[in-house]
Each structure stands twice: as structure tokens, then as C-alpha cells.
Amino acid sequence: MQPEGSSKPSASRAAGSARSPTLLNAERLKAVMKAEGADAVVATSAENVTYTSGYWALSQWIRRGPQIYVLLPAADLAASEIIASTTLLDQIADQDDVWVENVSRYGYFQVDRSNAPLDALDRRQAELYALPDQGDAIEALVSAIRAAGLSRSRIAIDEMGLLPGHWEKLRDKLPDAKLVAGFQLLRRVRAVKTVEEVARLKRVAAITEASIDAALALAREGTTESEMARAFHGCTISHDAFPVIGCIGFGTRAAMPNVQPSSTRLKPGEVIRFDVGGRYKHYRADMARMAVLGEPDGKTAAYARALHVGVLRALEMIKPGVKASLVFETAVEAVRREAIPHYSRSHVGHGIGVDGYDLPDLTAASRDVIEEGMVLCVETPYYELGWAGLQVEDMIVVRGDGIESLMTSHGSLRVMR
């Protein structure tokens, strides 16, 4: 183990090539850490590792368990460090968003080297592979904490990405440190987006809307849910985004909150409900639209309008300083007044970013307050078994005097003829 505060071998970019974070809201992180009295934060979950460092570690995102960490000292964010498995070092070398220069590795993985000259990417990989093996993930993290002089500090550790027993191991190896849960701290930081984050969210929103249009272009009697889903996801992929959510249901199946496309065929008069979104450069879309094949009956038209009005009334009142709970009350009451007196919801939306559910939580009990720079999904779903499901969900950015919609389409019921 390294003595407290001593330097240890690490790989970093060439002098003069240091980067600034474009995803991480660094000033907000510093402010939240100061308010919480945290001397350092350790990101462990996939979303927080990517958010804090720009590093998208493949294994973390496709299965549970892989351990990748980012250590962020409050005194000097430039001294932040990625602790990564040797198997994933190539991605550090190859990803443009990675701004953290210091890297430690752990674990065995064999990569051979030819006698041919190496290009810049290969040289960077070779540098990373040449780092000393720190043993396992926890040993590597403890070594980084000690080398940073933080072993007697208050450290907020994102508990969501740790394996069972890891918290106890850290506590045993760092007996003089004060370890506190850090997931909610990082969630608070992520709530207010950077300019680059907003740009990516705007792009993925546009891709998702185009994908809905591609699916609805097939809306005719006999089309299956699966055919629409293929059109939706195909369009998403064609715009360099990746499928995440694809709830597309017809008729009574539209009342299934998490409906997955099937071989069910569309019939005249049936509702089509979309609750969908892809991922573009790590950032998520989540939106809902509704349509009907042919003229809607009276109930469908009235309920769809009420749900749309609920979203519109909520959007009208959103601005910095407004309580999230008041947004909830406004949306629900508007739907009730319009046409659905029994309307009830657990929430009417949430923040969105690198995670599908960022703060704020738009619930009746929420203590969150709307802030400038937040990106929200505002929604009014309605599910009635034996009849249908309808839903409106818009993505917006909170600005100083109100909102900027990320939508180009209207949330009203679309009539497909």
C-alpha cells in the first residue's frame, strides 16, 4: 500500500492536453459537497461514473456487478481519478468525453503487442496497460484514497454500484475515514444540466419524435405492434441512438403500463399508445404520444384532451422556485376538471439525463424545488383495464423565466386515417 498522501504511478494525457468536464456540473458538485461537508465523492454506479468522468464503461451498462469508480476530491477536481478494470482500459483511451486524467487499473487481462509502430490510440492503450495492477477494485480504490491524503476524511460513496460486502471492506480498510452514502448527493448534482447535456437531450428528443413518426407511418388495419416497434427502433438506430424504452400498445393492451410490442394487430377505432425513448451519447429520452386509427369515440377524445390539458397547465407554471409538489397538484387537478374526475397518479413526471429518472420528482410528497437548468419529463398517463391507455409526456428545459420545450410535436390525440 502507498503511504498517506504519496504519489503512485498513474497514466495521464500529455502535458497541455488537459480537458474540462462537459457533462459534469463541476461548480454544482463543489457547492453540494461543501454543503454536505464531503471532502471527496466516489462514484460507483454506471450513471454516476459516466456523469462524473465522461467514461462509459461497457460492462457496467450491460450487466450488474462490474466495479468501476471515480474518486473526486473536493479540494481539487483536476486530481480526480478513475479506477478501472484492465478489461475496460481501451474505452478510456478511445472515448472523447473522458476528462479525468489519472487512472488506476486492477485485474488481469491479456492484450498482446505486435512489433509494428503504434498509432496514438494504441500508444495510449499501451500506457494504460503498463500501469501496475492494484489487485482488486476495493484495493485499488483504497490505494487511490490514501495516495490522495483522504484516509481521514469524510467521503461520500455512491452506494448503488458496490457489491454486497464492499461497504464493510472499505470501512475496515479505512478505519479513520467517515464514510457516508453518496448516491443522493450525486443525484442532486445531476439535476441541473450543463450546456452539453441539454444539447444531447434535445437531440435524443428529436430522434425519438422522428421514430414515433416512423412507427405511425405504418398505422393501418392489420399492422402489428411489433411491426411498429421495428420501425420505431430502426429509425432510432439510423440516427445513431440506441433503443431503451419501447412501450407500444394497441386497444386494451395500451392500458398495460409497461406493454411490450406483440403480434397483436391494429383494428379500426383502437388507441395506439407510445411510451418510448432512446439513448444518444449516454443521454436518455422519455416521452409519450397517443393516436387512434380512424375517428375517436367521445370518451377517447375527451380523455385524451383532458390528459393533454393536464400537461399544458403544468408546463405553464414551471419556473425556477416552484415546488415540484405544486406541479403535481396542478396537473392532476386540471385533468380532473376537464373530463376525468377520478383521475389519480403517483407522479406526473421526473427529471431526465444520463439516467431515466433524475431529480426533481414530480410527486405530491416531493420536497424538490424547480431550478433553472433542470430537464424534466412532464406526463399524465391514464390506464383503464378493459378499455385503453392514453398518455402525454413532454420533455422540457427549465429556463430563467419559464420553460423551453424540447418537443416539436403536439401532445394531442393524433387521428390516423
Secondary structure by P-SEA (a helix, b strand, c coil): ccccccccbbbbccccccccccccaaaaaaaaaaaacccbbbbccaaaaaaaccccccccccccbbbbbbbbbccccccbbbbcccccaaaaaccccccccbbbbbbbbbbbbccccccaaaaaaaaaaaccccccaaaaaaaaaaaacccccbbbbcccccccaaaaaaaaacccccccccaaaaaaaaccccaaaaaaaaaaaaaaaaaaaaaaccccccccaaaaaaaaaaaaaaaccccccccccccccccccccccccccccccbbbbbbcccccccbbbbbbbbbbcccccaaaaaaaaaaaaaaaaaaaaccccccaaaaaaaaaaaaaacccccccccccbbbbcccccccccccccccccccccbbbbbbbbbbbccccccbbbbbbbbcccbbbbcccccccccccc
